[in-house]
């Protein structure tokens, strides 16, 4: 299951903004507190998605770097073997 973490983070930020807007409009303190807490929770969730996205991107870059290095080593090994056999 491959989730689009960037999209999830954006949706959480939109939801947090909506709860923040509701908190500003609420006239009961209990409602303001509830909406503010929900906005905070959605912001934390968005930050978590963004952090996971950053880690995933770093891992992908490291995998690409590793594959490039392995390819260089393979090329070097083949050249060395060719020179040795001559």
Secondary structure, DSSP 8 states (H G I E B T S, - for coil): ----HHHHHHHHHHHHHHHHHHHHH--SHHHHHHHHHHHHHHHHHHHHHHHHHHHHHHHHHHHHHHHHHHHHHHHHHHHHHHHHH-
